[in-house]
C-alpha cells in the first residue's frame, strides 16, 4: 500500500466522520433512503467497530471520541438502550453491543456493563431450532443465516469468557457445529446463505433445507465470525480455538479457486460468468479483514496473507475513486440481501443480482476500514 493510497483513505475517513452523526450517519444508506430516525442497528455497529480498531492502532483520539459519543447517543445511564428491545429477538441487534466491551474496559463506566447484561439476556430466551441453533430473527422461524453467526457469537463467547467463567461456551460451539453440518456444501466446501430447519420456506431445498446459492457477503460474515469468536475464546479451550481456525482455513481454501485475478470475489461466488454478476466490495473486504487478522493472530497459516492483501488491493484499484465534487467514494457495495420476507427473496442468482449496488455504505465501508487497519499493521 503506497503512501498516496494511505493518504486517500485517511481523507476518506475524515470525510465520513465530518458528514455523520448518531442521528444521521451518512454511511447508513438504508436509513437515508427510508427517511426514518436512526435506531440501534448492526450497520452502524460495524462502523463503530472499525473506528475503535483504527483508534487502537493509531491512537487518534477523534476515532475513539466519535465512537463513544455515537454509542452514548443510545446507551443511557441506567444501561438501557434507546430503541433496543430484547423481545424483538433479532440477532442483528446484538452485534453493536460487542463495542461495549471496549468502552467498559477503557472507561470503567457501569452503564456499559449494564447494557452488556441487557443484550446478553436476549440470548437466554432467543428462539432456537430443535437442534439448538438460534433463529436468525423471530420473524424468520426455524431459520439460520450465516450473517447471524457474526452478529451474535463473538459477543456471546466474549461475554461468557469475561463474566461467566466460560459457562456457556459449549453452546457457542454448538452454533458453529450445526452450521458446518447443515450448511456446508460437500462439493465446493462453501456455505449456503441460509438454512430452514422446518423445510417450510419456498427458498429452501426440500432435502437439505439450504438456500440455493453462495452469497459473498454471507460467507464474509461467516469467515469473520470464526476469527472474532476464536479471538474471544480462552486459551484453555484448546480444542475450540483450533476448531475455529481449521474451519476458517478450510473455507479460505474453498474460496481460493473463485478469487478473481483482480483479487476480488463475485457477488454470487461460484458463478463468475453469469450475466450481471459483479465483483462485490463488502464481501471481499470482510474476507480480506478476516484472513489478515487471522494470520496476524496466528489462527491460520501465514501463507494465506497474500489472499487477503490481494483482495484489499483489488477493492482499492476498482472501487475507491474520486467523485466529481472531489470527495472519495467507495463503490461496488450490495445494499442489502436476505431470504424470504415481504419482497419474496428466493435466494436465486437473479435475486442476488437484482439488489441495488451503492457507494459509501457501511456494510462495505466498515470491513474495508477494518481490512485497511490490518494492512497498516503489516507495514
C-alpha positions in Angstrom: 0.0 0.0 0.0 1.5 3.3 -1.1 1.6 6.5 0.9 -0.7 8.0 -1.7 -3.3 5.3 -1.1 -2.9 5.6 2.6 -3.5 9.4 2.4 -6.5 8.9 0.2 -8.1 6.5 2.7 -7.3 8.8 5.7 -9.0 11.7 3.9 -11.9 9.4 3.1 -12.3 8.5 6.8 -12.3 12.2 7.7 -15.0 12.8 5.0 -17.2 10.1 6.5 -16.9 11.4 10.1 -17.4 15.1 9.1 -20.7 14.2 7.5 -22.1 11.8 10.1 -23.7 11.9 13.5 -25.5 9.3 15.5 -28.8 10.8 14.3 -27.8 10.9 10.7 -24.8 8.7 9.7 -24.1 9.2 6.0 -22.9 5.6 5.7 -26.3 4.0 6.6 -27.9 4.1 3.2 -30.9 2.1 4.3 -31.6 4.7 6.9 -31.0 7.6 4.5 -33.4 6.0 1.9 -36.1 5.3 4.5 -36.1 8.8 5.9 -36.7 7.4 9.4 -35.0 8.3 12.7 -31.9 6.2 13.5 -32.1 3.3 15.9 -29.7 0.7 17.4 -28.5 -1.4 14.4 -25.7 -3.6 13.2 -24.8 -1.3 10.2 -23.7 1.5 12.5 -22.2 -1.1 14.9 -19.9 -2.3 12.2 -18.7 1.3 11.6 -18.1 1.8 15.3 -16.1 -1.4 15.4 -13.9 -0.1 12.5 -13.3 3.2 14.2 -12.3 1.6 17.5 -10.0 -0.7 15.6 -8.4 2.4 13.9 -8.1 4.1 17.3 -6.4 1.0 18.8 -3.8 1.0 16.2 -3.3 4.8 15.5 -4.1 6.3 18.9 -6.1 9.0 17.1 -8.5 10.4 19.7 -11.0 11.5 17.2 -11.9 7.9 16.3 -12.4 6.9 19.9 -14.4 10.1 20.8 -16.7 9.8 17.8 -17.3 6.1 18.6 -18.0 6.7 22.2 -20.3 9.7 21.5 -22.2 7.6 18.9 -22.8 4.7 21.4 -23.7 7.2 24.2 -26.5 8.5 22.0 -28.2 5.2 22.6 -26.8 3.8 25.9 -28.5 5.5 28.8 -27.0 6.0 32.3 -29.1 3.1 33.7 -27.9 0.7 31.0 -31.0 0.7 28.9 -30.5 1.2 25.1 -32.7 3.6 23.2 -34.8 1.8 20.5 -33.4 -1.7 21.5 -36.0 -4.3 22.5 -34.9 -7.8 23.8 -38.2 -9.2 22.7 -37.6 -8.3 19.1 -35.4 -11.4 19.1 -33.1 -10.2 16.3 -29.5 -11.4 16.2 -28.5 -8.4 14.2 -29.2 -6.2 17.2 -26.5 -8.0 19.3 -23.6 -7.0 17.0 -23.4 -3.4 18.1 -23.1 -4.4 21.7 -19.7 -6.0 21.0 -18.3 -2.5 21.1 -19.5 -2.1 24.7 -16.7 -4.4 26.0 -14.1 -2.0 24.8 -15.9 1.0 26.2 -16.4 -0.7 29.5 -12.7 -1.7 29.7 -11.4 1.8 28.8 -13.8 3.8 30.9 -15.0 1.5 33.7 -18.4 3.1 33.4 -21.1 0.8 34.9 -23.7 1.7 32.3 -21.8 -0.2 29.6 -21.7 -3.3 31.8 -25.5 -3.0 32.4 -26.1 -2.6 28.7 -24.0 -5.7 28.1 -26.1 -7.6 30.6 -29.2 -6.4 28.9 -28.2 -7.6 25.5 -26.9 -10.9 26.9 -30.3 -11.5 28.3 -31.7 -11.7 24.8 -29.9 -15.0 24.3 -31.4 -16.6 27.3 -34.9 -16.7 25.7 -33.9 -16.4 22.0 -35.9 -18.9 19.9 -34.0 -21.9 18.7 -34.3 -24.7 16.2 -34.8 -28.3 17.6 -31.0 -28.7 17.2 -30.3 -25.7 19.4 -29.4 -23.1 16.8 -30.6 -19.6 17.3 -33.2 -18.4 14.9 -31.8 -15.5 12.8 -34.8 -13.4 13.8 -38.2 -14.0 15.5 -39.8 -13.1 12.2 -37.8 -16.0 10.5 -38.9 -19.1 12.4 -36.5 -22.0 12.3 -34.1 -20.2 10.0 -30.3 -20.0 10.4 -28.4 -17.4 8.3 -24.6 -17.2 8.1 -24.9 -13.5 8.9 -26.2 -14.4 12.4 -23.0 -16.2 13.4 -21.1 -12.9 13.2 -23.9 -10.9 14.7 -24.1 -12.9 17.9 -21.4 -15.5 18.5 -18.3 -13.2 19.1 -20.4 -11.3 21.6 -21.7 -14.5 23.2 -18.2 -16.0 23.6 -16.7 -12.8 24.9 -19.4 -12.3 27.5 -19.2 -15.9 28.7 -15.4 -15.7 28.9 -15.2 -12.3 30.6 -18.1 -12.5 33.0 -19.3 -16.1 33.4 -16.2 -18.2 33.6 -16.9 -19.7 30.2 -20.2 -21.3 31.4 -22.0 -21.4 28.0 -19.0 -21.7 25.7 -20.2 -25.2 24.6 -23.4 -23.5 23.4 -21.3 -21.1 21.2 -19.5 -24.1 19.7 -22.8 -25.8 19.0 -24.0 -22.9 16.8 -21.0 -23.5 14.6 -21.2 -27.2 14.6 -24.8 -27.1 13.4 -23.8 -24.7 10.6 -21.0 -26.9 9.5 -23.2 -29.9 9.5 -26.3 -28.4 7.8 -25.0 -25.5 5.6 -21.6 -26.6 4.2 -21.6 -27.8 0.6 -19.7 -31.1 0.4 -18.6 -30.4 -3.2 -17.2 -26.9 -3.1 -16.6 -26.5 0.7 -18.6 -23.2 0.6 -21.6 -22.5 2.8 -25.1 -21.7 1.7 -26.6 -18.3 2.9 -29.5 -19.7 4.8 -31.0 -22.9 6.3 -34.6 -23.7 7.2 -34.8 -26.5 9.7 -38.5 -26.8 9.2 -38.2 -27.1 5.4 -41.2 -24.8 5.0 -39.8 -21.8 3.2 -40.1 -21.6 -0.5 -36.4 -20.7 -1.0 -35.1 -23.9 0.7 -34.2 -27.3 -0.8 -36.7 -29.8 0.5 -34.0 -32.3 1.3 -31.1 -30.1 2.7 -33.1 -27.1 3.9 -30.5 -24.8 2.4 -30.9 -21.8 0.2 -29.8 -22.3 -3.4 -26.7 -20.1 -3.7 -23.4 -18.9 -2.2 -23.7 -15.2 -1.4 -20.4 -13.5 -1.0 -21.2 -11.2 2.0 -22.8 -14.1 4.0 -19.5 -16.0 3.5 -17.6 -12.9 4.6 -19.7 -12.6 7.8 -19.2 -16.3 8.5 -15.4 -16.0 8.0 -15.2 -13.1 10.3 -17.4 -14.8 12.9 -14.8 -17.5 13.1 -12.0 -15.1 13.6 -13.7 -12.9 16.2 -15.1 -15.9 18.1 -11.7 -17.5 18.2 -10.3 -14.2 19.4 -12.8 -14.2 22.3 -12.1 -17.8 23.2 -9.9 -18.5 26.3 -6.6 -20.3 25.6 -7.7 -23.1 27.9 -10.3 -24.1 25.4 -7.6 -25.6 23.1 -9.9 -27.7 21.0 -12.5 -25.0 20.4 -9.9 -22.4 19.3 -8.3 -24.9 16.9 -11.7 -25.9 15.6 -12.5 -22.3 14.6 -9.1 -21.9 12.9 -9.5 -25.1 11.0 -12.9 -24.1 9.8 -11.5 -20.8 8.6 -8.6 -22.4 6.8 -10.9 -24.9 5.1 -13.2 -22.0 4.0 -10.3 -19.9 2.6 -9.1 -23.0 0.7 -12.6 -23.4 -0.8 -12.7 -19.7 -1.8 -9.3 -19.5 -3.5 -10.4 -21.1 -6.8 -13.1 -18.4 -7.0 -10.9 -15.4 -6.4 -10.8 -13.2 -9.5 -7.4 -12.1 -10.9 -8.2 -8.6 -9.6 -8.2 -10.0 -6.1 -11.9 -9.5 -5.5 -14.7 -12.0 -5.3 -18.1 -12.1 -7.1 -21.5 -11.3 -5.6 -22.6 -14.9 -6.3 -19.3 -16.6 -5.6 -19.2 -19.6 -7.9 -21.0 -18.0 -10.9 -18.3 -15.7 -12.3 -19.6 -15.9 -15.9 -23.3 -15.3 -15.1 -24.7 -12.3 -16.9 -24.9 -9.4 -14.4 -22.7 -10.9 -11.8 -20.1 -8.4 -10.4 -17.1 -8.0 -8.2 -18.6 -7.0 -4.8 -16.9 -4.8 -2.2 -18.4 -5.7 1.1 -17.9 -9.5 1.0 -14.4 -9.1 -0.5 -13.5 -6.7 2.3 -14.8 -9.0 5.0 -12.7 -11.8 3.7 -9.7 -9.6 3.4 -10.0 -8.5 7.0 -10.8 -11.9 8.4 -7.9 -13.5 6.6 -5.3 -10.8 7.5 -6.4 -10.7 11.2 -6.4 -14.5 11.5 -2.9 -14.5 10.0 -1.7 -11.8 12.4 -3.1 -13.7 15.4 -1.6 -17.0 14.1 -5.0 -18.6 13.8 -4.2 -19.7 10.3 -1.1 -20.2 8.2 0.9 -17.1 7.1 0.6 -18.4 3.5 -2.9 -17.1 3.4 -1.9 -13.4 3.8 -1.4 -13.0 0.1 -5.1 -13.8 -0.4 -6.2 -11.1 2.0 -3.7 -8.5 0.6 -4.7 -9.2 -2.9 -8.4 -8.8 -2.0 -7.8 -5.4 -0.4 -5.7 -4.1 -3.3 -8.4 -5.3 -5.7 -11.0 -3.1 -3.9 -8.7 -0.1 -3.9 -8.0 -0.4 -7.6 -11.5 -1.0 -8.8 -13.9 0.9 -6.4 -12.1 3.6 -4.4 -12.4 6.6 -6.7 -12.5 10.4 -6.6 -16.0 11.7 -7.3 -16.9 14.8 -9.3 -17.1 17.0 -6.2 -13.6 16.0 -5.2 -14.6 13.7 -2.4 -13.8 10.0 -2.4 -16.3 7.2 -3.0 -16.2 3.5 -2.3 -18.5 1.7 -4.7 -19.5 -1.8 -5.6 -21.4 -2.4 -2.4 -24.6 -4.6 -2.4 -27.0 -2.5 -0.3 -28.9 -5.5 1.2 -29.8 -9.1 0.5 -31.8 -11.6 2.5 -34.2 -14.5 2.3 -38.0 -14.5 2.4 -39.8 -11.6 3.8 -42.3 -9.3 2.1 -40.2 -9.0 -1.1 -40.3 -12.7 -1.7 -36.5 -13.0 -1.7 -35.9 -16.5 -3.1 -32.1 -16.8 -2.9 -31.8 -17.2 -6.7 -29.0 -15.9 -8.8 -31.4 -13.4 -10.3 -32.4 -12.2 -6.9 -28.9 -11.5 -5.6 -28.1 -9.7 -8.8 -31.2 -7.5 -8.6 -30.4 -5.8 -5.3 -29.1 -2.2 -5.5 -25.4 -1.5 -5.7 -24.4 1.6 -3.9 -21.4 3.7 -2.7 -20.2 4.7 0.8 -22.4 2.2 2.6 -21.2 0.9 5.9 -21.7 -2.8 5.1 -18.8 -2.2 2.6 -17.0 0.7 4.2 -16.7 -0.8 7.7 -15.0 -4.0 6.6 -12.9 -2.1 4.2 -11.6 0.1 7.0 -11.0 -2.9 9.2 -9.0 -4.5 6.4 -7.1 -1.2 6.0 -6.2 -1.3 9.7 -4.8 -4.8 9.2 -2.8 -3.6 6.2 -1.3 -0.9 8.3 -0.3 -3.4 10.9 1.6 -5.4 8.3 3.9 -2.5 7.4 
